[in-house]
Amino acid sequence: MIVIGAVLLGILLGVYNARKRGGNTADLLQYGAVYAIAFGIVGVIATIVIHRMLA
């Protein structure tokens, strides 16, 4: 659940930043993908840390 939320948040922030900078459709897709990957990795790490703390 954390990873899915992080990926969705990453997509939204990436698209927002691309629009703020005046990007076209390709820019929106690229920023969304890059932010989704970065936030997904952070989400996986957070999930592992939380799981280890609770186990």
HTML snippet that shows the backbone in 3Dmol.js (N, CA, C, O; Angstrom):
<script src="https://3Dmol.org/build/3Dmol-min.js"></script>
<div id="view" style="width:600px;height:400px;position:relative"></div>
<script>
const pdb = `
ATOM      1  N   MET A   1       0.816  -1.190   0.000  1.00  0.00           N
ATOM      2  CA  MET A   1       0.000   0.000   0.000  1.00  0.00           C
ATOM      3  C   MET A   1       0.866   1.263   0.000  1.00  0.00           C
ATOM      4  O   MET A   1       0.555   2.238  -0.684  1.00  0.00           O
ATOM      5  N   ILE A   2       1.933   1.234   0.761  1.00  0.00           N
ATOM      6  CA  ILE A   2       2.815   2.403   0.814  1.00  0.00           C
ATOM      7  C   ILE A   2       3.436   2.646  -0.554  1.00  0.00           C
ATOM      8  O   ILE A   2       3.558   3.789  -0.994  1.00  0.00           O
ATOM      9  N   VAL A   3       3.826   1.569  -1.223  1.00  0.00           N
ATOM     10  CA  VAL A   3       4.486   1.712  -2.520  1.00  0.00           C
ATOM     11  C   VAL A   3       3.508   2.273  -3.554  1.00  0.00           C
ATOM     12  O   VAL A   3       3.868   3.152  -4.337  1.00  0.00           O
ATOM     13  N   ILE A   4       2.284   1.771  -3.557  1.00  0.00           N
ATOM     14  CA  ILE A   4       1.291   2.256  -4.521  1.00  0.00           C
ATOM     15  C   ILE A   4       1.008   3.739  -4.291  1.00  0.00           C
ATOM     16  O   ILE A   4       0.945   4.521  -5.240  1.00  0.00           O
ATOM     17  N   GLY A   5       0.840   4.116  -3.030  1.00  0.00           N
ATOM     18  CA  GLY A   5       0.612   5.523  -2.718  1.00  0.00           C
ATOM     19  C   GLY A   5       1.788   6.399  -3.107  1.00  0.00           C
ATOM     20  O   GLY A   5       1.607   7.508  -3.608  1.00  0.00           O
ATOM     21  N   ALA A   6       2.988   5.900  -2.876  1.00  0.00           N
ATOM     22  CA  ALA A   6       4.184   6.671  -3.219  1.00  0.00           C
ATOM     23  C   ALA A   6       4.298   6.846  -4.727  1.00  0.00           C
ATOM     24  O   ALA A   6       4.657   7.922  -5.205  1.00  0.00           O
ATOM     25  N   VAL A   7       3.997   5.796  -5.471  1.00  0.00           N
ATOM     26  CA  VAL A   7       4.067   5.884  -6.934  1.00  0.00           C
ATOM     27  C   VAL A   7       3.035   6.880  -7.456  1.00  0.00           C
ATOM     28  O   VAL A   7       3.346   7.711  -8.310  1.00  0.00           O
ATOM     29  N   LEU A   8       1.821   6.798  -6.950  1.00  0.00           N
ATOM     30  CA  LEU A   8       0.781   7.733  -7.390  1.00  0.00           C
ATOM     31  C   LEU A   8       1.144   9.178  -7.043  1.00  0.00           C
ATOM     32  O   LEU A   8       0.944  10.086  -7.850  1.00  0.00           O
ATOM     33  N   LEU A   9       1.674   9.381  -5.846  1.00  0.00           N
ATOM     34  CA  LEU A   9       2.118  10.716  -5.452  1.00  0.00           C
ATOM     35  C   LEU A   9       3.250  11.196  -6.367  1.00  0.00           C
ATOM     36  O   LEU A   9       3.293  12.366  -6.749  1.00  0.00           O
ATOM     37  N   GLY A  10       4.157  10.292  -6.711  1.00  0.00           N
ATOM     38  CA  GLY A  10       5.253  10.646  -7.610  1.00  0.00           C
ATOM     39  C   GLY A  10       4.766  11.060  -8.985  1.00  0.00           C
ATOM     40  O   GLY A  10       5.270  12.020  -9.567  1.00  0.00           O
ATOM     41  N   ILE A  11       3.784  10.336  -9.504  1.00  0.00           N
ATOM     42  CA  ILE A  11       3.227  10.687 -10.814  1.00  0.00           C
ATOM     43  C   ILE A  11       2.605  12.082 -10.761  1.00  0.00           C
ATOM     44  O   ILE A  11       2.834  12.909 -11.643  1.00  0.00           O
ATOM     45  N   LEU A  12       1.816  12.329  -9.717  1.00  0.00           N
ATOM     46  CA  LEU A  12       1.154  13.624  -9.601  1.00  0.00           C
ATOM     47  C   LEU A  12       2.159  14.771  -9.480  1.00  0.00           C
ATOM     48  O   LEU A  12       2.011  15.805 -10.131  1.00  0.00           O
ATOM     49  N   LEU A  13       3.172  14.584  -8.649  1.00  0.00           N
ATOM     50  CA  LEU A  13       4.177  15.635  -8.488  1.00  0.00           C
ATOM     51  C   LEU A  13       4.995  15.839  -9.766  1.00  0.00           C
ATOM     52  O   LEU A  13       5.334  16.969 -10.118  1.00  0.00           O
ATOM     53  N   GLY A  14       5.306  14.746 -10.452  1.00  0.00           N
ATOM     54  CA  GLY A  14       6.063  14.860 -11.696  1.00  0.00           C
ATOM     55  C   GLY A  14       5.298  15.620 -12.766  1.00  0.00           C
ATOM     56  O   GLY A  14       5.851  16.497 -13.430  1.00  0.00           O
ATOM     57  N   VAL A  15       4.031  15.285 -12.931  1.00  0.00           N
ATOM     58  CA  VAL A  15       3.206  15.984 -13.919  1.00  0.00           C
ATOM     59  C   VAL A  15       3.037  17.453 -13.525  1.00  0.00           C
ATOM     60  O   VAL A  15       3.086  18.341 -14.376  1.00  0.00           O
ATOM     61  N   TYR A  16       2.840  17.696 -12.245  1.00  0.00           N
ATOM     62  CA  TYR A  16       2.699  19.077 -11.768  1.00  0.00           C
ATOM     63  C   TYR A  16       3.959  19.895 -12.079  1.00  0.00           C
ATOM     64  O   TYR A  16       3.868  21.017 -12.577  1.00  0.00           O
ATOM     65  N   ASN A  17       5.119  19.332 -11.784  1.00  0.00           N
ATOM     66  CA  ASN A  17       6.374  20.057 -12.052  1.00  0.00           C
ATOM     67  C   ASN A  17       6.584  20.295 -13.543  1.00  0.00           C
ATOM     68  O   ASN A  17       7.051  21.361 -13.944  1.00  0.00           O
ATOM     69  N   ALA A  18       6.239  19.303 -14.363  1.00  0.00           N
ATOM     70  CA  ALA A  18       6.403  19.469 -15.811  1.00  0.00           C
ATOM     71  C   ALA A  18       5.470  20.556 -16.338  1.00  0.00           C
ATOM     72  O   ALA A  18       5.865  21.358 -17.185  1.00  0.00           O
ATOM     73  N   ARG A  19       4.239  20.585 -15.842  1.00  0.00           N
ATOM     74  CA  ARG A  19       3.302  21.630 -16.279  1.00  0.00           C
ATOM     75  C   ARG A  19       3.755  23.007 -15.816  1.00  0.00           C
ATOM     76  O   ARG A  19       3.634  23.992 -16.544  1.00  0.00           O
ATOM     77  N   LYS A  20       4.278  23.064 -14.599  1.00  0.00           N
ATOM     78  CA  LYS A  20       4.749  24.343 -14.058  1.00  0.00           C
ATOM     79  C   LYS A  20       5.898  24.898 -14.900  1.00  0.00           C
ATOM     80  O   LYS A  20       6.048  26.112 -15.036  1.00  0.00           O
ATOM     81  N   ARG A  21       6.699  24.006 -15.458  1.00  0.00           N
ATOM     82  CA  ARG A  21       7.838  24.430 -16.278  1.00  0.00           C
ATOM     83  C   ARG A  21       7.457  24.608 -17.752  1.00  0.00           C
ATOM     84  O   ARG A  21       8.310  24.940 -18.576  1.00  0.00           O
ATOM     85  N   GLY A  22       6.186  24.390 -18.084  1.00  0.00           N
ATOM     86  CA  GLY A  22       5.738  24.602 -19.458  1.00  0.00           C
ATOM     87  C   GLY A  22       6.049  23.457 -20.392  1.00  0.00           C
ATOM     88  O   GLY A  22       6.305  23.685 -21.575  1.00  0.00           O
ATOM     89  N   GLY A  23       6.035  22.238 -19.900  1.00  0.00           N
ATOM     90  CA  GLY A  23       6.390  21.088 -20.717  1.00  0.00           C
ATOM     91  C   GLY A  23       5.256  20.611 -21.603  1.00  0.00           C
ATOM     92  O   GLY A  23       4.083  20.874 -21.339  1.00  0.00           O
ATOM     93  N   ASN A  24       5.633  19.900 -22.669  1.00  0.00           N
ATOM     94  CA  ASN A  24       4.637  19.312 -23.557  1.00  0.00           C
ATOM     95  C   ASN A  24       4.259  17.912 -23.055  1.00  0.00           C
ATOM     96  O   ASN A  24       4.642  17.528 -21.950  1.00  0.00           O
ATOM     97  N   THR A  25       3.522  17.160 -23.851  1.00  0.00           N
ATOM     98  CA  THR A  25       3.031  15.849 -23.416  1.00  0.00           C
ATOM     99  C   THR A  25       4.176  14.889 -23.095  1.00  0.00           C
ATOM    100  O   THR A  25       4.111  14.153 -22.110  1.00  0.00           O
ATOM    101  N   ALA A  26       5.211  14.894 -23.914  1.00  0.00           N
ATOM    102  CA  ALA A  26       6.348  14.010 -23.659  1.00  0.00           C
ATOM    103  C   ALA A  26       7.028  14.356 -22.335  1.00  0.00           C
ATOM    104  O   ALA A  26       7.452  13.464 -21.601  1.00  0.00           O
ATOM    105  N   ASP A  27       7.130  15.629 -22.037  1.00  0.00           N
ATOM    106  CA  ASP A  27       7.719  16.063 -20.768  1.00  0.00           C
ATOM    107  C   ASP A  27       6.874  15.610 -19.595  1.00  0.00           C
ATOM    108  O   ASP A  27       7.401  15.145 -18.585  1.00  0.00           O
ATOM    109  N   LEU A  28       5.546  15.748 -19.730  1.00  0.00           N
ATOM    110  CA  LEU A  28       4.647  15.310 -18.660  1.00  0.00           C
ATOM    111  C   LEU A  28       4.829  13.821 -18.384  1.00  0.00           C
ATOM    112  O   LEU A  28       4.898  13.405 -17.228  1.00  0.00           O
ATOM    113  N   LEU A  29       4.907  13.020 -19.443  1.00  0.00           N
ATOM    114  CA  LEU A  29       5.074  11.576 -19.277  1.00  0.00           C
ATOM    115  C   LEU A  29       6.429  11.236 -18.663  1.00  0.00           C
ATOM    116  O   LEU A  29       6.524  10.371 -17.792  1.00  0.00           O
ATOM    117  N   GLN A  30       7.472  11.920 -19.120  1.00  0.00           N
ATOM    118  CA  GLN A  30       8.805  11.621 -18.610  1.00  0.00           C
ATOM    119  C   GLN A  30       8.938  12.019 -17.141  1.00  0.00           C
ATOM    120  O   GLN A  30       9.435  11.237 -16.331  1.00  0.00           O
ATOM    121  N   TYR A  31       8.507  13.204 -16.800  1.00  0.00           N
ATOM    122  CA  TYR A  31       8.581  13.637 -15.401  1.00  0.00           C
ATOM    123  C   TYR A  31       7.750  12.717 -14.517  1.00  0.00           C
ATOM    124  O   TYR A  31       8.188  12.333 -13.433  1.00  0.00           O
ATOM    125  N   GLY A  32       6.543  12.359 -14.980  1.00  0.00           N
ATOM    126  CA  GLY A  32       5.691  11.462 -14.213  1.00  0.00           C
ATOM    127  C   GLY A  32       6.359  10.118 -13.983  1.00  0.00           C
ATOM    128  O   GLY A  32       6.297   9.578 -12.879  1.00  0.00           O
ATOM    129  N   ALA A  33       6.999   9.571 -15.014  1.00  0.00           N
ATOM    130  CA  ALA A  33       7.662   8.281 -14.885  1.00  0.00           C
ATOM    131  C   ALA A  33       8.861   8.345 -13.945  1.00  0.00           C
ATOM    132  O   ALA A  33       9.043   7.464 -13.105  1.00  0.00           O
ATOM    133  N   VAL A  34       9.669   9.378 -14.087  1.00  0.00           N
ATOM    134  CA  VAL A  34      10.874   9.503 -13.254  1.00  0.00           C
ATOM    135  C   VAL A  34      10.499   9.678 -11.785  1.00  0.00           C
ATOM    136  O   VAL A  34      11.081   9.037 -10.910  1.00  0.00           O
ATOM    137  N   TYR A  35       9.537  10.539 -11.520  1.00  0.00           N
ATOM    138  CA  TYR A  35       9.108  10.750 -10.141  1.00  0.00           C
ATOM    139  C   TYR A  35       8.459   9.487  -9.581  1.00  0.00           C
ATOM    140  O   TYR A  35       8.650   9.165  -8.408  1.00  0.00           O
ATOM    141  N   ALA A  36       7.692   8.765 -10.403  1.00  0.00           N
ATOM    142  CA  ALA A  36       7.053   7.531  -9.946  1.00  0.00           C
ATOM    143  C   ALA A  36       8.107   6.495  -9.561  1.00  0.00           C
ATOM    144  O   ALA A  36       7.964   5.820  -8.541  1.00  0.00           O
ATOM    145  N   ILE A  37       9.151   6.365 -10.354  1.00  0.00           N
ATOM    146  CA  ILE A  37      10.218   5.410 -10.044  1.00  0.00           C
ATOM    147  C   ILE A  37      10.933   5.815  -8.758  1.00  0.00           C
ATOM    148  O   ILE A  37      11.175   4.981  -7.886  1.00  0.00           O
ATOM    149  N   ALA A  38      11.267   7.093  -8.646  1.00  0.00           N
ATOM    150  CA  ALA A  38      11.986   7.564  -7.451  1.00  0.00           C
ATOM    151  C   ALA A  38      11.141   7.374  -6.195  1.00  0.00           C
ATOM    152  O   ALA A  38      11.634   6.871  -5.185  1.00  0.00           O
ATOM    153  N   PHE A  39       9.879   7.773  -6.251  1.00  0.00           N
ATOM    154  CA  PHE A  39       9.010   7.637  -5.087  1.00  0.00           C
ATOM    155  C   PHE A  39       8.713   6.172  -4.804  1.00  0.00           C
ATOM    156  O   PHE A  39       8.539   5.795  -3.645  1.00  0.00           O
ATOM    157  N   GLY A  40       8.650   5.336  -5.843  1.00  0.00           N
ATOM    158  CA  GLY A  40       8.445   3.906  -5.644  1.00  0.00           C
ATOM    159  C   GLY A  40       9.593   3.272  -4.883  1.00  0.00           C
ATOM    160  O   GLY A  40       9.377   2.438  -4.003  1.00  0.00           O
ATOM    161  N   ILE A  41      10.815   3.666  -5.218  1.00  0.00           N
ATOM    162  CA  ILE A  41      11.987   3.145  -4.507  1.00  0.00           C
ATOM    163  C   ILE A  41      11.954   3.578  -3.043  1.00  0.00           C
ATOM    164  O   ILE A  41      12.235   2.780  -2.149  1.00  0.00           O
ATOM    165  N   VAL A  42      11.615   4.829  -2.804  1.00  0.00           N
ATOM    166  CA  VAL A  42      11.499   5.316  -1.424  1.00  0.00           C
ATOM    167  C   VAL A  42      10.393   4.559  -0.689  1.00  0.00           C
ATOM    168  O   VAL A  42      10.539   4.239   0.491  1.00  0.00           O
ATOM    169  N   GLY A  43       9.292   4.273  -1.379  1.00  0.00           N
ATOM    170  CA  GLY A  43       8.200   3.517  -0.776  1.00  0.00           C
ATOM    171  C   GLY A  43       8.600   2.104  -0.410  1.00  0.00           C
ATOM    172  O   GLY A  43       8.201   1.599   0.640  1.00  0.00           O
ATOM    173  N   VAL A  44       9.383   1.457  -1.261  1.00  0.00           N
ATOM    174  CA  VAL A  44       9.857   0.102  -0.964  1.00  0.00           C
ATOM    175  C   VAL A  44      10.768   0.125   0.261  1.00  0.00           C
ATOM    176  O   VAL A  44      10.650  -0.724   1.145  1.00  0.00           O
ATOM    177  N   ILE A  45      11.665   1.089   0.311  1.00  0.00           N
ATOM    178  CA  ILE A  45      12.573   1.195   1.461  1.00  0.00           C
ATOM    179  C   ILE A  45      11.779   1.460   2.733  1.00  0.00           C
ATOM    180  O   ILE A  45      12.062   0.865   3.773  1.00  0.00           O
ATOM    181  N   ALA A  46      10.788   2.347   2.662  1.00  0.00           N
ATOM    182  CA  ALA A  46       9.957   2.634   3.839  1.00  0.00           C
ATOM    183  C   ALA A  46       9.204   1.383   4.286  1.00  0.00           C
ATOM    184  O   ALA A  46       9.082   1.126   5.483  1.00  0.00           O
ATOM    185  N   THR A  47       8.698   0.605   3.330  1.00  0.00           N
ATOM    186  CA  THR A  47       7.986  -0.625   3.666  1.00  0.00           C
ATOM    187  C   THR A  47       8.907  -1.611   4.367  1.00  0.00           C
ATOM    188  O   THR A  47       8.513  -2.230   5.356  1.00  0.00           O
ATOM    189  N   ILE A  48      10.114  -1.763   3.872  1.00  0.00           N
ATOM    190  CA  ILE A  48      11.069  -2.682   4.485  1.00  0.00           C
ATOM    191  C   ILE A  48      11.417  -2.237   5.899  1.00  0.00           C
ATOM    192  O   ILE A  48      11.460  -3.055   6.818  1.00  0.00           O
ATOM    193  N   VAL A  49      11.666  -0.939   6.078  1.00  0.00           N
ATOM    194  CA  VAL A  49      12.013  -0.413   7.402  1.00  0.00           C
ATOM    195  C   VAL A  49      10.858  -0.632   8.379  1.00  0.00           C
ATOM    196  O   VAL A  49      11.072  -1.083   9.504  1.00  0.00           O
ATOM    197  N   ILE A  50       9.646  -0.317   7.953  1.00  0.00           N
ATOM    198  CA  ILE A  50       8.486  -0.495   8.834  1.00  0.00           C
ATOM    199  C   ILE A  50       8.288  -1.965   9.174  1.00  0.00           C
ATOM    200  O   ILE A  50       8.000  -2.306  10.321  1.00  0.00           O
ATOM    201  N   HIS A  51       8.438  -2.827   8.193  1.00  0.00           N
ATOM    202  CA  HIS A  51       8.261  -4.266   8.437  1.00  0.00           C
ATOM    203  C   HIS A  51       9.294  -4.795   9.413  1.00  0.00           C
ATOM    204  O   HIS A  51       8.967  -5.600  10.286  1.00  0.00           O
ATOM    205  N   ARG A  52      10.527  -4.357   9.278  1.00  0.00           N
ATOM    206  CA  ARG A  52      11.573  -4.815  10.197  1.00  0.00           C
ATOM    207  C   ARG A  52      11.382  -4.279  11.607  1.00  0.00           C
ATOM    208  O   ARG A  52      11.718  -4.955  12.580  1.00  0.00           O
ATOM    209  N   MET A  53      10.843  -3.065  11.723  1.00  0.00           N
ATOM    210  CA  MET A  53      10.627  -2.498  13.058  1.00  0.00           C
ATOM    211  C   MET A  53       9.479  -3.207  13.784  1.00  0.00           C
ATOM    212  O   MET A  53       9.494  -3.317  15.010  1.00  0.00           O
ATOM    213  N   LEU A  54       8.498  -3.683  13.039  1.00  0.00           N
ATOM    214  CA  LEU A  54       7.346  -4.330  13.652  1.00  0.00           C
ATOM    215  C   LEU A  54       7.550  -5.816  13.884  1.00  0.00           C
ATOM    216  O   LEU A  54       6.830  -6.426  14.674  1.00  0.00           O
ATOM    217  N   ALA A  55       8.524  -6.404  13.204  1.00  0.00           N
ATOM    218  CA  ALA A  55       8.735  -7.861  13.330  1.00  0.00           C
ATOM    219  C   ALA A  55       9.658  -8.198  14.497  1.00  0.00           C
ATOM    220  O   ALA A  55       9.939  -9.371  14.743  1.00  0.00           O
TER     221      ALA A  55
END
`;
const viewer = $3Dmol.createViewer("view");
viewer.addModel(pdb, "pdb");
viewer.setStyle({}, {cartoon: {color: "spectrum"}});
viewer.zoomTo();
viewer.render();
</script>
